[in-house]
Amino acid sequence: MSEQNIWDILIVGGGPAGLSAAIAASERQNTKVLICEREEVLGGIPRHSDHTGWGTRDLRWNYSGPAYAKKLISLVQKSGPTIHIGTTILKIETKDDLHDVHTVSPQGIQIFRARVVIIATGCRESTRHSRLLPGKRPLGIFNTGALQQFVHSKGISPGTRAVILGSEHVSFSAVMTLKKAGIKIVAMIEPDAYTHSFSPVSWLFQKWYNFPVLLNNRIVGINGDSRVSSIKVEDMLTHQKNEIQCDTLIVSGDFTPEVTLAINSNLAIDPATKGVFIDSMLQTDRKGIYACGNVLHGAETGDIAALEGRWAGGNAIRYLDHQMFEAQKIRISCESPIAWISPGNILSPSQTVPAFLYTMHVNQRVRNAVVSARCNGEIIWKKNYGTLTPNRRIPVPVRNWKIPAGISSRDLIHLSIE
Amino acid sequence: MDTQYDIVIVGAGIVGCAIALELSRYNITVALVDSRSDVGAVTSKANSAILHSGFDAPPHSIESLLVQKGYKRFNEYCSSLGLPIEKIGGLLIAWDQEQLQSLPTIIEKGRKNGQNNLVIKTPQEIYSVEPNLGEGVLGGILIPDESITCTFTAPIAFATTAVVNGVTWRGGTQVQHIKKENNFYRLATNNGSIQCRILINAAGLYSDEIDRMVGFDRFTVTPRRGEFIILDKEARSLLSHIILPIPTKITKGVLICPTIFGNVLLGPTADNILDKNDTSTTIEGLENLRMKAVQLMPKILNVPITTTYSGLRAATEHSDYQLFFEPQSSYICVGGIRSTGMSSSLGIAEFVVEHLSEFDLKLENKINWATVKMPNIAESIERASQSSEKIKGHSNYGKIVCHCEQVSLREVELACEGPLPARSLDGVRRRTRAMLGRCQGFYCLPNIVDICSHQMNKTPEILLGIEEKGNIR
C-alpha cells in the first residue's frame, strides 16, 4: 500500500460521537479523514429518537433527535471528510503503528490502512434474554431502539397495547414513541422501589399519558404463541402476581456497549463498564486507536457522546503531530454501590482533561451519598452528592483531585461511598 | 375435489422431513403435511443440536440401531446437502465416585452399541484439553464421534430436497379427523380433505393423537421440557468438546457444548409437563442451569447471555421409540422419538423405506433425483458476506443487514424465495441466522421486517403477528 493510500484518521461509526470526532479532526490541515458507517445514512440513534433535549452541551441548542443528527451531518460535510456508507467494519489489525481495517460492503471485501482509528460504535439495550426474563418467545418483544426505528424510520406501528420494562430516561422516550404510534401504554414495570429517571419526569409522564408505574415489580412470565398475549408480574413486597393483557413488551434501557469490533480486534475491555478500555485521552490499550461515545459505557446522552468524540478527534490530531507523550495509568477501583467510573484510570504525569469527561454510575439508589477517592489510604477528594440513582450520569470532577506527586502505575485510587 | 397421494406424512419435523427426502427418490406421489407454516418449526428447532453417535442408547433397542444408522447417513449426506458438521467429540465427565465407578459400564454399553473407540481419561488428561472445567473432575470418557450440527438447516435441507423431487409440501394444514375408507385414508383438515393409500404418522408431540385417530391406543406423549441458555460467542474459546454429564438414576444432567454458530449452549433441564404447547422458560429452570454452570465451568457465568429457549421432547411411557408397521392397515407410526430424533432421523427414514416392501406399493427409483445444497450458515465455514467472489456476483451479499451474525441482504432475499421459502420472521431467522445474535434484533429487526414485507408480499403488521389495529392474532 503506497503512502497516499493511507488514511490519517479512520472513524468507525457515524453517530454523534463519530461525527463529532470527524469535526474535531478537520481542524488539522491536509488530513485525510474517512468515516465508515454501516447504515445507509449518517446520524446514528438520534435520527429515530424524535424528542427534544439533544445537543444542549455540545451545540448549545435544544434540538430534536432528527434535527440534531441533521445539524451534525451538515457540520461534518462542511469539514469535508470521505464518507463510506453501507460499510461494515469486521476487525482491525495493527502492525508497525499502522492499522489495517477490514471492511465489507457492496463493493466487496476491502482493507483500509490508517494511522489512527477512532471507534464510535455506540451501544444497545440489553435484551429480554440477557435479563433472563422467563416465558414464551412470541413476537411483540422489542427494545426501545427497535420500537423507535419502526415508528420513526419505517412508519410501522408495531403493536396496540404495550407494557414497558424499565424506568430510565430512555423508557420515557419509549412512552413518547408509543404515544406517537397510537399504541396504548398499559403499565411501566420497575423492579426497584423508585424510578430511574428524574422524579418530576416520571410523575408528569404518568399524569400526562395516564399509565401506572408498578414499582417493586418484576416480570415472571411472558405468554402468547404467535404474538404476546399477556405478561405476568409479581409484586416483590407482597408476592402478589398479576396478569397484564398486552400485545407488546418494550424492554428498555440497561445499555451495553457495542464492543463486537473491539473484541474481534483484540482490544482490551473494561470489565466494570463492559465498554472499550480507554485512558483519559480516550486512547485504547493500543497506540493510535481511540474510542469515544457509548461504546465506552452504557448510554450517556448524545451531547456527552459528541463531546467525547471531539476530545478523541482532538487527541487523534495531537497523536498525528507527535504531541502525545507516554504516561502511566493509575487504576481507579470502585467499591459497590459504585458500579464503575469511566475512564477507569488517571494518567501520570497528570494531563488536563475536559470537565465533562469522568462519569460514574451506581448500581442502587444511595441517599446522602458522600463519595471519596483515596490514594494509598489518603483522602484525595470528597464530595457530598445527596441522592444518587442508578443509570444516571454522575459527573466526577477528577481535575479537583489532589493527586500526590510521583504517583505511578503501582498505585491504586479507590473510589467509595462513605 | 380431494387431493390424492400414495403416501401422506403427517408431521414435518426432522423425522417427517427425512422420510419425505427418502420417499422422494421413488415414482410415487407423496405429501408432507404439518399444522405449522414451515418445516422443523417445533421440537426440531429447539434442542441441543448434537449429532449423537449413539454410544449410550439402550443396547439392542430400535433407538440404538437407528441412531447409529442415522449418524452414518447424516455424515454421508452432509456435503451434498450443505449440512455443517463439526466432529468435536464428547467428553463424559465424572464428578463423584458413583459416576466414576460407572465409567467401565459406559464403555461396555458403548461397545454393545457398536462404538469401540470410547476411551477412559484421567483428570490430568481432561484438564489438559479442557482447562476451564470446574474443579473436581474425577475422570471421564472421550467419545470421539460425538458431533455438532445445525438443527435449523437439517429439516429445511431434507424437505427442500423432497419438494424439488416432487413431494408436495402442505404447511398450515392441521389434521382433524382420519377416516379409513375401503383402500384409502381420508384426512379431514382445516385446509380441505386429503386422501392417501398409506399414512405415515411422524407427528412428534402429537404422534399419540394421530395414532388414536387411526384407531390405535398404544402410547401417550408426555412432553419433557428442556430449557437452554445460549451464551455469547466470547464463551466459544473456553471449551473444545461437548461436555456431557453422566446420567444418574435421578437426573439425566446438564451438558455444555459449542454450537455450530460459534456460541456455547448450556442445558437442558428436564421437566415433565402436560401442555404440549408450553415452551416457556422458567425462573427456576434458568436459575438451575446457571447453578449447574458453577460446577461445570464457572467462567461462563461472566459471559453475557445471547438467548434462552425451551423445547419439548416427545417422551412417552415407553423407553424406546414407538415404531409400528401395519401393512394390514396401510399405516406406519413413527412416534415417541424423544431426544435423539435428529441423529436418528435418516436412519428412521431408511428403516421406513425398507419396511414399505411389506406394503402394497411398488417403489421404483426416479431417474433424475437430485439433492439440493443449502446455503451455509455455520460459523466455521466461509459465510456469503465473507466471500469476495459472492459479493462480486451479487453486491447484496456485501450489504450486511444483521451485523451481530453477519447476515447479508442477499441471504435474506434468497430465504424468501426458492422451493421452500420462509413465510415468517422465524423462517428467515432459521434460514439465515438473522436476528439470532447479541442484539436479538435491537438494531436489525425493523429493517428485516421491511425487507421481508416486500419479499413475502405481506404487511409488516402480519409479519409481526398483528392482523389489524386492536385485533391480535
Interface residues (C-beta under 8 A of the other chain):
Chain A: R38 G86 T88 L90 V104 S105 P106 Q107 G108 I109 R124 E125 T127 R128 H129 S130 L132 P134 G135 K136 R137 P138 L139 G140 F142 N143 G145 A146 Q149 F150 S153 K154 I156 S157 P158 G159 T160 G182 V220 G221 I222 D225 S226 R227 S229 D247 T256 E258 T260 I263
Chain B: E234 N277 T279 S280 T281 T282 I283 G285 L286 E287 P304 I305 T306 T307 T308 Y309 S385 Q386 S388 I391 K392 S395 N396 G398 K399 I400 H403 C404 Q406 L425 R438 C439 Q440 G441 F442 Y443 L445 P446 N447 V449 D450 P460 E461 L464 G465 I466 K469 G470 I472 R473
